[in-house]
């Protein structure tokens, strides 16, 4: 089965050789359902995706595409599985447009094939006659978002989910206004006379809806929430640059059952990576362990970074081991974190309450919705272990997930920049600062003055440039 998609954090990406993405995982499951092999082709923009269908180079488009009346005239839509709105974005610190009335093509650039072009055309005809925009045939939405972040471009339009993920790594990206209401997302295939593929796709989505696997995948990629906090995210990324490097070896050393970046995110939520952190209730250290927990783990100094991280990791492993085996593997960590925060017994109460209110106790989506009820008397009075600050456990897990998304994306981007710098270093051998300003190196001279990442490569002899504070 040939599937065309776009490289983005939500749809499809490759990290350390492993493939991720909501649409990728669904496509792989669909291929397994059909008993065929999956072949993925990555395209730069939406226009190229539909070219693949037109030219017979793809069977399906799985790329977070919006259902649109114009598209369904020529292509077969599949089941709709989540929704997004289209939003106009700008860079923090720059002018924020409050309306599309004054936006023009010198400011707004759209990716080719983007569904919002139809919406903009309708708005121009009915409300904003002076509205204009430019379509860049060579760039996709991801590239245009990056250009807004860098200040190269004033505005672009992208879907709300993609923007929220970008903001976890680039908090300077801000939403100016909503261009559309919520729109359903679907896959597309060629118009099929016998409906073979579309019928199979409908059966597949019905089955994963019924067994809960669709909800689990959506929780994994869409469950991080949309309550973006600019100040908090920016502070976290500063700490990643300034504090994390010293602690990173310890997180890698003791994160045995989970990804080290998740362990680091847990520690940041607990203490903001302050080894001396102390709460009013007496918990201390990077992992904010109680005195009793530390003693049970054989720790002698909760403020010692290595002891705290090793103890916290072991305690979390104990919680994960206790999570009922009926909970799917990829969701066990969230149940364990809730138990880590409010106690294992109260996590069991949350599962029990989920059953009583006709939810699935093995679904994190269902259980987390009941957590705030643990502090409400009509509910906790009927539970085995009584009152708990379930709303805090809910926020605790959600915050950790957001920090993890930010950390993974930020480190991945740094690796990409370092790889680009290394390639430039190989293409253009190191020269002295004096030679940079002499012929025949005008291109290198320009790069050394304008490119932030070039001067970060230790193999180059460029004079370091001071990065502007964001």
C-alpha positions as CSV (number, residue, x, y, z in Angstrom):
1,X,0.0,0.0,0.0
2,X,1.5,3.3,-1.1
3,X,0.9,6.2,1.2
4,X,2.0,9.8,0.6
5,X,2.4,12.1,3.6
6,X,4.3,15.2,4.8
7,X,7.2,15.3,7.3
8,X,5.8,16.9,10.4
9,X,5.7,16.2,14.2
10,X,2.1,15.1,13.9
11,X,1.9,13.2,10.7
12,X,5.2,11.5,10.1
13,X,8.8,11.9,11.3
14,X,11.9,9.9,11.8
15,X,13.8,10.2,15.1
16,X,17.0,8.2,15.7
17,X,16.0,5.9,12.9
18,X,12.5,5.2,14.3
19,X,9.3,6.3,12.6
20,X,6.6,8.2,14.5
21,X,3.4,10.1,13.7
22,X,-0.3,9.8,14.2
23,X,-0.9,9.3,10.5
24,X,2.0,6.9,10.1
25,X,0.9,4.7,13.0
26,X,-2.7,4.6,11.6
27,X,-1.4,3.8,8.1
28,X,0.8,1.0,9.4
29,X,-2.2,-0.4,11.3
30,X,-4.3,-0.2,8.1
31,X,-1.6,-2.0,6.1
32,X,-1.5,-4.7,8.7
33,X,-5.3,-4.9,8.6
34,X,-5.2,-5.5,4.9
35,X,-2.2,-7.8,5.1
36,X,0.0,-5.7,2.8
37,X,3.3,-3.9,3.1
38,X,3.3,-0.2,3.8
39,X,5.4,2.1,1.5
40,X,5.6,5.7,2.7
41,X,6.6,8.6,0.4
42,X,7.3,12.0,1.9
43,X,6.3,15.1,0.0
44,X,7.1,18.8,0.6
45,X,3.6,20.2,0.3
46,X,0.0,19.4,-0.1
47,X,-0.1,20.1,-3.8
48,X,2.5,17.4,-4.4
49,X,0.4,14.9,-2.4
50,X,-2.6,15.3,-4.6
51,X,-0.2,15.1,-7.7
52,X,0.7,11.6,-6.4
53,X,-3.0,10.6,-6.5
54,X,-3.5,12.1,-9.9
55,X,-0.4,10.4,-11.3
56,X,-1.1,7.0,-9.8
57,X,1.9,7.2,-7.5
58,X,-0.1,6.8,-4.2
59,X,-3.1,4.8,-3.0
60,X,-3.8,7.0,0.0
61,X,-2.9,10.4,1.3
62,X,-2.5,10.3,5.1
63,X,-1.2,13.8,6.1
64,X,-3.8,15.5,8.4
65,X,-5.7,16.8,5.4
66,X,-8.9,18.8,6.0
67,X,-12.2,17.6,4.5
68,X,-13.3,20.2,1.9
69,X,-16.2,20.4,-0.5
70,X,-13.8,21.3,-3.4
71,X,-11.6,18.3,-2.7
72,X,-14.4,15.7,-2.5
73,X,-15.4,16.6,-6.0
74,X,-12.2,15.0,-7.3
75,X,-11.1,12.6,-4.5
76,X,-12.6,10.1,-2.2
77,X,-12.5,11.1,1.5
78,X,-12.1,8.5,4.3
79,X,-13.6,8.6,7.8
80,X,-13.1,11.8,9.8
81,X,-11.0,11.2,12.9
82,X,-10.2,14.6,14.5
83,X,-10.7,18.3,13.7
84,X,-8.6,21.5,13.4
85,X,-9.1,25.1,12.7
86,X,-7.0,27.2,10.4
87,X,-5.1,30.0,12.2
88,X,-3.0,33.0,11.1
89,X,0.3,33.1,13.0
90,X,3.0,35.8,13.6
91,X,6.1,36.1,15.6
92,X,5.9,37.4,19.2
93,X,7.1,41.0,19.3
94,X,5.9,41.8,15.8
95,X,2.7,43.5,14.8
96,X,-0.4,41.3,15.5
97,X,-3.2,41.7,13.0
98,X,-6.6,41.7,14.6
99,X,-8.5,41.2,11.3
100,X,-7.8,39.9,7.8
101,X,-9.1,43.2,6.4
102,X,-5.6,44.8,6.0
103,X,-3.5,41.6,5.3
104,X,-1.9,41.6,1.9
105,X,0.3,39.4,-0.2
106,X,3.5,41.2,1.0
107,X,2.8,39.9,4.5
108,X,0.9,36.6,4.0
109,X,2.3,33.5,2.3
110,X,0.4,30.2,1.9
111,X,1.7,26.7,1.0
112,X,0.5,25.3,-2.4
113,X,-2.6,23.2,-2.2
114,X,-3.6,24.5,1.2
115,X,-7.3,24.2,1.8
116,X,-7.4,27.6,3.4
117,X,-7.0,29.3,0.0
118,X,-10.6,28.5,-0.8
119,X,-11.7,30.0,2.6
120,X,-9.6,33.1,1.9
121,X,-11.1,33.5,-1.5
122,X,-14.6,33.4,0.0
123,X,-13.7,35.9,2.6
124,X,-12.2,38.2,0.0
125,X,-15.4,38.1,-2.0
126,X,-17.8,38.6,0.9
127,X,-16.0,40.5,3.7
128,X,-12.5,41.7,3.0
129,X,-12.1,43.0,-0.6
130,X,-8.5,44.2,0.1
131,X,-7.3,40.9,1.4
132,X,-4.6,39.3,-0.7
133,X,-1.9,36.6,-0.2
134,X,0.9,34.9,-2.0
135,X,1.3,31.1,-2.7
136,X,4.8,29.9,-2.6
137,X,4.9,26.8,-4.9
138,X,8.3,25.6,-3.5
139,X,7.5,25.5,0.2
140,X,5.4,23.5,2.6
141,X,3.5,24.7,5.7
142,X,6.3,23.5,8.0
143,X,8.9,25.6,6.1
144,X,6.6,28.7,6.2
145,X,6.1,28.3,9.9
146,X,9.9,28.2,10.4
147,X,10.2,31.4,8.3
148,X,7.7,33.2,10.5
149,X,9.6,32.1,13.5
150,X,12.9,33.4,12.1
151,X,11.3,36.7,11.1
152,X,11.8,36.1,7.4
153,X,8.0,36.0,6.8
154,X,5.3,38.1,8.5
155,X,2.4,35.7,8.5
156,X,1.3,32.3,7.3
157,X,-1.7,30.1,8.0
158,X,-1.6,26.6,9.4
159,X,-3.8,24.2,11.3
160,X,-4.3,24.6,15.0
161,X,-2.8,21.2,16.0
162,X,0.4,21.8,14.0
163,X,0.8,25.2,15.5
164,X,0.3,24.0,19.1
165,X,3.1,21.4,18.5
166,X,5.4,24.0,17.0
167,X,4.8,26.3,20.0
168,X,6.2,23.6,22.3
169,X,9.6,24.1,20.6
170,X,9.2,27.7,19.3
171,X,7.2,29.7,21.9
172,X,7.9,32.8,19.9
173,X,5.2,31.6,17.4
174,X,1.9,33.2,18.3
175,X,-1.7,32.9,17.0
176,X,-3.1,36.2,15.7
177,X,-6.6,35.0,14.9
178,X,-8.7,32.1,13.7
179,X,-9.4,32.1,10.0
180,X,-11.9,29.2,10.0
181,X,-14.1,27.2,12.4
182,X,-13.2,23.6,13.3
183,X,-12.8,21.4,10.3
184,X,-12.7,17.6,10.2
185,X,-9.5,15.8,9.1
186,X,-9.5,12.8,6.9
187,X,-7.5,10.7,4.4
188,X,-8.0,10.9,0.7
189,X,-7.8,8.3,-2.1
190,X,-8.7,8.3,-5.8
191,X,-12.4,8.1,-6.7
192,X,-12.9,4.4,-6.7
193,X,-15.7,3.0,-8.9
194,X,-16.1,-0.2,-6.9
195,X,-15.3,1.4,-3.5
196,X,-13.0,-1.4,-2.6
197,X,-10.4,0.7,-0.8
198,X,-12.9,3.2,0.8
199,X,-15.0,0.3,2.1
200,X,-11.9,-1.4,3.7
201,X,-10.9,2.0,5.2
202,X,-14.4,2.5,6.7
203,X,-14.3,-1.1,8.2
204,X,-10.8,-0.4,9.6
205,X,-11.8,2.8,11.3
206,X,-14.9,1.3,12.7
207,X,-12.8,-1.5,14.2
208,X,-10.2,0.7,15.8
209,X,-13.0,2.9,17.2
210,X,-14.6,0.0,18.8
211,X,-11.5,-1.6,20.3
212,X,-10.2,1.8,21.6
213,X,-6.9,1.8,19.6
214,X,-7.9,5.0,17.7
215,X,-8.5,6.8,21.0
216,X,-5.1,5.6,22.3
217,X,-3.2,6.9,19.3
218,X,-5.1,10.2,19.3
219,X,-4.3,10.5,23.1
220,X,-0.7,9.9,22.3
221,X,-0.3,12.6,19.7
222,X,-3.2,15.0,20.4
223,X,-3.7,14.6,24.2
224,X,-1.1,17.2,25.2
225,X,-3.7,19.9,25.5
226,X,-3.9,23.3,23.9
227,X,-3.3,25.6,26.9
228,X,0.0,27.0,25.7
229,X,2.0,29.1,28.1
230,X,4.6,31.3,26.4
231,X,6.5,32.2,29.6
232,X,6.6,28.7,31.0
233,X,7.7,27.1,27.7
234,X,10.4,29.8,27.1
235,X,11.7,29.3,30.7
236,X,11.8,25.5,30.1
237,X,13.8,25.8,26.9
238,X,16.3,28.2,28.6
239,X,16.8,25.6,31.3
240,X,17.3,22.9,28.6
241,X,20.2,25.0,27.3
242,X,21.7,26.1,30.6
243,X,20.9,23.5,33.2
244,X,20.1,20.2,31.5
245,X,23.6,19.5,30.0
246,X,25.0,18.9,33.5
247,X,22.2,16.5,34.5
248,X,21.7,14.8,31.1
249,X,24.3,12.0,31.8
250,X,22.4,11.1,35.0
251,X,19.0,11.0,33.3
252,X,20.5,8.7,30.6
253,X,22.2,6.5,33.2
254,X,19.1,5.8,35.3
255,X,16.3,5.9,32.8
256,X,16.0,2.2,32.2
257,X,12.3,1.6,31.7
258,X,11.5,4.9,30.0
259,X,13.0,7.4,27.6
260,X,15.6,9.6,29.4
261,X,13.9,12.7,28.1
262,X,10.7,11.7,29.8
263,X,12.6,11.2,33.1
264,X,14.1,14.7,32.6
265,X,10.6,16.2,32.0
266,X,9.4,14.6,35.2
267,X,12.2,16.1,37.1
268,X,11.6,19.5,35.7
269,X,8.0,19.3,36.7
270,X,9.0,18.3,40.2
271,X,11.8,20.7,40.9
272,X,12.7,22.8,37.8
273,X,16.0,20.9,37.9
274,X,16.9,22.5,41.3
275,X,18.7,19.9,43.4
276,X,18.0,21.9,46.6
277,X,14.3,22.3,45.9
278,X,12.1,21.9,49.0
279,X,8.3,22.0,49.2
280,X,6.2,23.1,52.2
281,X,5.3,19.5,52.8
282,X,8.9,18.4,53.1
283,X,9.6,16.7,49.8
284,X,13.1,17.5,48.5
285,X,15.5,17.3,45.6
286,X,15.4,17.0,41.8
287,X,12.7,14.3,42.0
288,X,11.0,15.8,45.1
289,X,11.0,12.6,47.2
290,X,9.5,12.3,50.6
291,X,11.8,11.3,53.5
292,X,10.0,7.9,53.9
293,X,10.4,7.1,50.2
294,X,14.0,8.1,50.2
295,X,14.7,5.8,53.2
296,X,12.8,2.9,51.5
297,X,15.1,3.3,48.5
298,X,18.2,3.5,50.6
299,X,19.0,7.1,49.8
300,X,21.0,9.1,52.3
301,X,20.8,12.6,50.7
302,X,17.8,13.7,48.8
303,X,19.6,16.9,47.6
304,X,22.3,14.8,45.9
305,X,21.5,14.9,42.2
306,X,22.5,11.4,41.4
307,X,20.8,9.9,44.4
308,X,17.6,11.8,43.7
309,X,17.5,10.8,40.0
310,X,18.3,7.2,40.7
311,X,15.8,7.0,43.5
312,X,13.0,8.7,41.5
313,X,13.6,6.4,38.5
314,X,13.4,3.3,40.7
315,X,10.3,4.6,42.4
316,X,8.6,5.3,39.1
317,X,9.6,1.8,37.9
318,X,7.9,0.3,40.9
319,X,4.7,2.3,40.1
320,X,4.8,1.1,36.5
321,X,5.2,-2.5,37.6
322,X,2.1,-2.2,39.7
323,X,-0.1,-0.8,36.9
324,X,-2.6,-3.5,36.0
325,X,-1.5,-5.6,33.0
326,X,-4.7,-4.8,31.2
327,X,-3.5,-1.3,30.6
328,X,-1.9,-0.9,27.1
329,X,1.9,-0.7,27.1
330,X,2.1,2.8,25.7
331,X,-0.3,4.2,28.3
332,X,1.1,2.5,31.4
333,X,3.5,5.4,32.1
334,X,0.6,7.9,32.5
335,X,-1.1,5.7,35.1
336,X,2.2,5.3,36.9
337,X,2.8,9.1,36.9
338,X,-0.6,9.7,38.4
339,X,0.3,7.2,41.1
340,X,3.7,8.8,41.5
341,X,2.0,12.1,42.2
342,X,-1.1,11.2,44.3
343,X,-0.4,7.7,45.5
344,X,-1.1,4.3,44.0
345,X,-4.2,3.7,46.0
346,X,-5.9,6.9,44.6
347,X,-4.9,5.9,41.1
348,X,-6.9,2.6,41.7
349,X,-9.8,4.7,43.0
350,X,-9.7,6.8,39.7
351,X,-9.9,3.5,37.8
352,X,-12.8,2.3,39.9
353,X,-14.6,5.6,39.5
354,X,-14.1,5.4,35.7
355,X,-15.9,2.0,35.7
356,X,-18.8,3.4,37.8
357,X,-19.3,6.2,35.4
358,X,-19.3,3.9,32.3
359,X,-15.7,4.6,31.1
360,X,-12.8,2.3,30.3
361,X,-10.5,2.0,33.3
362,X,-7.6,0.9,31.0
363,X,-7.9,4.1,28.8
364,X,-5.9,7.0,30.0
365,X,-8.2,9.3,28.1
366,X,-11.2,8.1,30.2
367,X,-9.4,7.9,33.5
368,X,-7.8,11.3,33.4
369,X,-11.2,12.9,32.8
370,X,-12.3,11.5,36.2
371,X,-9.2,12.6,38.2
372,X,-10.6,16.0,39.2
373,X,-13.7,14.2,40.6
374,X,-11.5,12.7,43.3
375,X,-11.6,16.0,45.2
376,X,-15.4,16.3,45.0
377,X,-17.3,14.8,48.0
378,X,-20.2,13.2,46.1
379,X,-17.6,11.0,44.4
380,X,-14.7,10.5,46.9
381,X,-17.1,9.7,49.7
382,X,-18.0,6.5,47.8
383,X,-14.4,5.5,47.0
384,X,-12.2,3.1,49.0
385,X,-9.4,5.5,49.7
386,X,-11.4,8.8,49.9
387,X,-10.3,12.3,49.1
388,X,-7.4,13.0,46.7
389,X,-6.2,16.1,44.8
390,X,-6.9,14.5,41.5
391,X,-7.0,17.8,39.7
392,X,-3.3,18.2,40.7
393,X,-2.5,14.8,39.4
394,X,-4.2,15.6,36.1
395,X,-2.2,18.8,35.7
396,X,1.0,17.0,36.8
397,X,0.8,14.4,34.0
398,X,-0.3,16.9,31.4
399,X,2.6,19.3,32.2
400,X,5.1,16.4,32.0
401,X,3.8,15.5,28.6
402,X,4.1,19.1,27.3
403,X,7.7,19.3,28.6
404,X,8.5,16.0,27.0
405,X,7.2,17.2,23.6
406,X,9.2,20.4,23.9
407,X,12.4,18.6,24.9
408,X,12.2,15.9,22.2
409,X,11.4,18.5,19.5
410,X,14.0,21.0,20.7
411,X,16.8,18.4,20.9
412,X,15.8,17.0,17.5
413,X,16.0,20.5,16.0
414,X,19.4,21.1,17.6
415,X,20.7,17.8,16.1
416,X,19.4,18.9,12.7
417,X,21.2,22.3,13.0
418,X,24.4,20.6,14.0
419,X,24.2,18.2,11.0
420,X,23.6,21.2,8.7
421,X,26.6,23.0,10.3
422,X,28.8,19.9,9.8
423,X,27.8,19.7,6.2
424,X,28.7,23.3,5.6
425,X,32.0,22.7,7.4
426,X,32.7,19.9,5.0
427,X,31.7,21.9,1.9
428,X,33.6,25.0,3.0
429,X,36.8,24.2,4.8
430,X,37.7,26.2,7.9
431,X,39.4,29.6,7.4
432,X,40.5,32.4,9.6
433,X,38.3,35.4,10.4
434,X,40.6,37.6,8.3
435,X,40.2,35.3,5.3
436,X,36.5,35.4,5.6
437,X,36.4,39.1,4.5
438,X,38.7,38.5,1.5
439,X,37.9,37.2,-1.9
440,X,37.2,34.5,-2.9
441,X,35.0,33.9,0.2
442,X,32.2,36.5,0.0
443,X,29.6,33.8,0.5
444,X,31.2,32.5,3.6
445,X,31.7,36.0,4.9
446,X,28.0,36.6,4.5
447,X,27.1,33.3,6.2
448,X,29.4,34.0,9.2
449,X,27.6,37.3,9.8
450,X,24.0,36.2,9.2
451,X,23.8,32.5,10.1
452,X,23.4,31.7,13.8
453,X,24.2,28.0,13.6
454,X,27.4,28.3,11.5
455,X,29.4,29.7,14.4
456,X,28.2,26.9,16.7
457,X,30.4,24.3,14.9
458,X,33.6,23.5,16.8
459,X,35.3,22.6,13.6
460,X,35.0,26.1,12.2
461,X,37.3,29.0,13.1
462,X,34.7,31.6,12.7
463,X,34.6,34.4,15.3
464,X,31.6,33.5,17.5
465,X,28.6,35.7,17.1
466,X,26.5,36.6,20.1
467,X,23.0,35.2,19.7
468,X,20.2,37.7,20.1
469,X,18.1,37.0,23.2
470,X,14.6,35.8,22.2
